[in-house]
C-alpha cells in the first residue's frame, strides 16, 4: 500500500510542479529567524521531510540567520514529480532512511496534513532526532479572514477537494495526541505571522490552480473554475491596490509555525 495520498500522487505528479514552484510564495523572514532560535547550537543537522520543489529549502539557505548555521541538510520527498525539481532523497514521513539520532531539527513545510499515519511519523521523528532536537511544522496559507475575496476564492476552489486532507480541517493536530508523540515530545508551541505579498490577477488564479486537486481537473471544468475565479476578483471591491493601473494588489497571508521539542 502506498503511503502517498492518491490525489497527491497525481496532483503533484510529473509535469504538474512548474506552476507550483512559480506561483507559491516564499516564507516570511521572521518565521525563519524564529526557527533558527529553536536549537541553541552554532551548526545544525537538518532533515526536511516533504521538501516538494524546494521552496522552503531555498528560503532557508538564502536567509542570513542560516548562512553559516547548516552543517548538513537532508531533504526527503515521496512525490517523484516534486523530486524532479531539485536533488532530494526518496522517503516518507514514516520511513526517512535517516540514521538514528542524526538530526537537530526535522522541518516539514506545507506538507504534514498529507501524512497517512501520525503515530508512525512521530515515532520516526523521535528515532532520527538528537535528544535535544525538535520538529518544526510550517505552513504558508492565504488569509481568508482578512479579505472577503480571498474567502470566496478559497470556497470556489475547495469545491473540488475530493476529500483530500487540508490544513484548515485540522486533522494534522491529531498527531499531538498519538502514543508516540506523548511518549517522546513536549506540548506543541504555535506562532503565527501575518503579512501580504504583492500579486496580480493571473498569479492569483495560477496560485489557486496549483492545488493538487485543481491540477487534475478536466480541461472544461478547469476553464469553468478560471471563469468563476475571474468573476470573484472583478467583484472584489475589498482588494487593497498597490498600483491599480499596473493591476497589482495585496494578497494577505498567514504563516503558522508549530514546534514540538523532544522530552
C-alpha positions in Angstrom: 0.0 0.0 0.0 1.4 3.4 -1.0 2.0 5.9 1.8 1.4 8.8 -0.6 -2.2 10.0 -1.0 -3.6 9.2 -4.4 -4.5 12.9 -5.1 -1.0 13.9 -4.1 0.4 11.3 -6.5 -1.5 12.7 -9.5 -1.9 16.3 -8.5 1.8 16.7 -7.7 3.0 14.2 -10.3 5.5 14.7 -13.1 4.6 17.8 -15.2 2.4 19.5 -12.6 5.1 21.2 -10.4 6.5 24.0 -12.6 3.3 26.0 -11.8 3.5 25.2 -8.1 7.1 26.3 -7.9 6.4 29.5 -9.8 3.3 30.9 -8.0 3.6 29.7 -4.4 5.1 32.4 -2.2 8.3 32.0 -0.1 8.3 32.2 3.6 8.5 35.4 5.7 11.9 36.2 7.1 10.8 36.5 10.8 9.4 32.9 10.7 12.8 31.6 9.5 14.6 33.6 12.2 12.3 32.0 14.8 13.1 28.5 13.6 16.8 29.2 13.8 16.4 30.1 17.5 14.8 26.8 18.4 18.0 24.8 18.9 20.9 26.7 20.5 23.8 25.3 18.6 26.1 27.0 16.2 25.8 24.4 13.5 22.7 22.2 12.8 22.0 18.9 11.0 18.6 19.3 9.4 16.1 16.9 7.8 13.4 18.4 5.7 10.5 15.9 5.0 8.1 16.6 2.2 10.5 19.1 0.6 8.5 19.3 -2.5 10.1 21.5 -5.2 12.4 23.1 -2.7 10.6 26.4 -1.9 11.3 26.2 1.8 14.8 24.8 1.3 15.8 27.7 -0.9 14.3 30.2 1.5 16.3 28.7 4.4 19.6 28.6 2.5 19.1 32.3 1.4 18.3 33.6 4.9 21.1 35.5 6.7 20.5 33.8 10.0 21.0 30.4 8.4 24.0 31.4 6.2 26.6 29.6 8.4 24.2 27.5 10.6 23.7 24.4 8.5 26.2 21.6 8.9 24.2 19.1 6.8 20.8 19.1 5.2 18.9 16.0 4.0 15.7 16.7 2.0 13.1 13.9 1.7 10.2 13.9 -0.7 7.8 11.0 -1.6 6.4 12.5 -4.8 8.6 11.7 -7.9 7.2 14.7 -9.7 8.2 17.1 -6.9 11.7 15.5 -6.7 12.4 16.3 -10.4 12.6 20.0 -9.4 15.6 19.5 -7.2 18.0 16.9 -5.9 16.5 15.2 -2.9 16.0 11.7 -1.4 13.1 9.4 -1.8 11.3 8.8 1.5 8.1 9.3 3.6 7.1 10.7 7.0 7.2 7.1 8.4 10.3 6.0 6.6 13.0 8.6 6.0 16.1 6.3 5.8 17.9 8.9 8.0 20.2 7.3 10.6 19.2 7.2 14.3 19.9 10.4 16.2 21.2 12.2 13.2 19.1 15.4 13.2 19.0 18.5 15.3 15.8 19.7 13.5 13.2 18.0 11.5 11.3 20.5 9.4 8.1 19.9 7.5 6.9 22.8 5.3 3.4 22.8 3.9 3.0 19.1 3.9 2.2 17.4 7.2 -1.6 17.1 6.6 -0.7 14.6 3.9 0.7 12.2 6.5 -1.2 8.9 6.4 -0.2 7.7 9.9 0.6 10.3 12.5 1.7 7.9 15.2 4.3 6.2 13.0 5.5 9.5 11.8 6.0 10.8 15.3 7.9 7.6 16.2 10.1 8.2 13.1 10.8 11.8 14.1 11.9 10.7 17.6 14.1 8.0 16.1 16.1 10.4 13.9 16.3 13.3 16.3 19.1 14.0 18.8 18.0 14.2 22.4 17.7 18.0 22.4 16.1 18.2 18.9 12.7 19.4 17.7 10.2 19.0 14.9 9.1 22.2 13.2 5.9 22.3 11.2 5.3 25.4 9.0 2.5 26.4 6.7 2.2 29.4 4.4 -1.6 30.0 3.8 -3.9 32.5 2.2 -5.6 34.5 4.9 -9.3 34.2 4.2 -10.1 36.1 7.4 -8.5 39.3 6.1 -10.4 39.7 2.8 -13.8 38.6 1.5 -12.5 37.9 -2.0 -9.8 35.6 -0.6 -12.5 33.6 1.3 -14.6 33.4 -1.9 -11.7 32.2 -4.0 -10.9 29.5 -1.5 -14.5 28.4 -1.2 -14.7 28.1 -5.0 -11.6 26.1 -5.4 -12.3 23.9 -2.4 -15.4 22.6 -4.0 -13.0 20.3 -5.9 -11.1 19.0 -2.9 -12.2 15.3 -3.5 -11.9 14.6 0.3 -8.2 15.4 0.4 -6.6 16.3 3.7 -6.1 20.0 4.1 -4.6 22.3 6.8 -7.9 24.0 7.6 -9.6 20.7 8.6 -7.1 20.4 11.5 -6.7 16.6 11.2 -2.9 17.1 11.5 -3.4 18.1 15.1 -4.3 14.5 15.9 -0.6 13.8 15.8 -0.2 15.6 19.1 -2.3 13.0 20.9 -0.8 9.8 19.5 1.0 7.4 21.8 4.4 8.1 20.1 4.0 11.8 20.3 3.0 11.7 24.0 5.9 9.4 24.7 8.7 11.4 23.1 7.6 15.1 22.7 6.6 18.1 24.8 3.4 20.1 24.3 3.5 21.8 20.9 4.1 25.5 20.7 2.5 27.7 18.0 3.5 31.0 16.5 1.6 33.0 13.7 2.9 35.8 11.4 0.6 37.9 9.2 1.8 39.6 6.1 0.9 40.5 2.5 2.5 39.8 -0.9 2.0 41.9 -4.0 0.2 39.9 -6.7 -1.7 40.1 -9.9 -4.9 38.6 -11.1 -3.1 36.0 -13.2 -0.8 34.9 -10.4 -3.8 34.7 -8.0 -5.6 32.4 -10.4 -2.5 30.3 -11.1 -2.0 30.1 -7.3 -5.5 28.5 -7.0 -4.7 26.1 -9.9 -1.5 24.9 -8.2 -3.6 23.0 -5.7 -3.2 19.2 -6.1 -6.9 18.7 -6.7 -7.1 21.6 -9.2 -4.2 20.5 -11.4 -6.0 17.2 -12.3 -9.3 18.8 -13.3 -10.6 18.0 -16.9 -9.9 21.0 -19.3 -13.6 22.1 -19.5 -14.0 22.0 -15.7 -10.8 23.9 -15.2 -11.9 26.6 -17.6 -15.1 27.0 -15.6 -13.1 27.4 -12.4 -10.9 30.0 -14.1 -14.0 31.9 -15.3 -15.5 31.8 -11.8 -12.3 33.0 -10.1 -12.0 35.9 -12.5 -15.6 36.9 -11.7 -14.8 36.8 -8.0 -11.8 39.1 -8.4 -13.8 41.5 -10.5 -16.3 41.8 -7.7 -13.6 42.0 -5.1 -14.0 45.6 -4.1 -12.2 45.0 -0.8 -8.9 44.4 -2.6 -6.1 46.6 -1.4 -4.5 48.0 -4.5 -0.7 48.5 -4.7 -1.0 50.0 -8.2 -4.4 49.8 -9.9 -3.0 50.9 -13.2 -0.5 48.1 -13.1 -3.1 45.6 -11.8 -1.1 44.8 -8.6 -2.8 44.3 -5.2 -2.2 42.9 -1.8 -2.7 39.2 -1.1 -3.0 38.6 2.6 -1.2 35.5 4.1 -0.6 33.9 7.4 2.4 31.7 8.3 1.9 29.1 11.1 4.8 27.5 12.9 4.3 24.7 15.3 7.3 23.4 17.3 7.5 20.0 19.1 10.5 19.6 21.3 11.9 16.3 22.4 11.3 15.4 26.1 
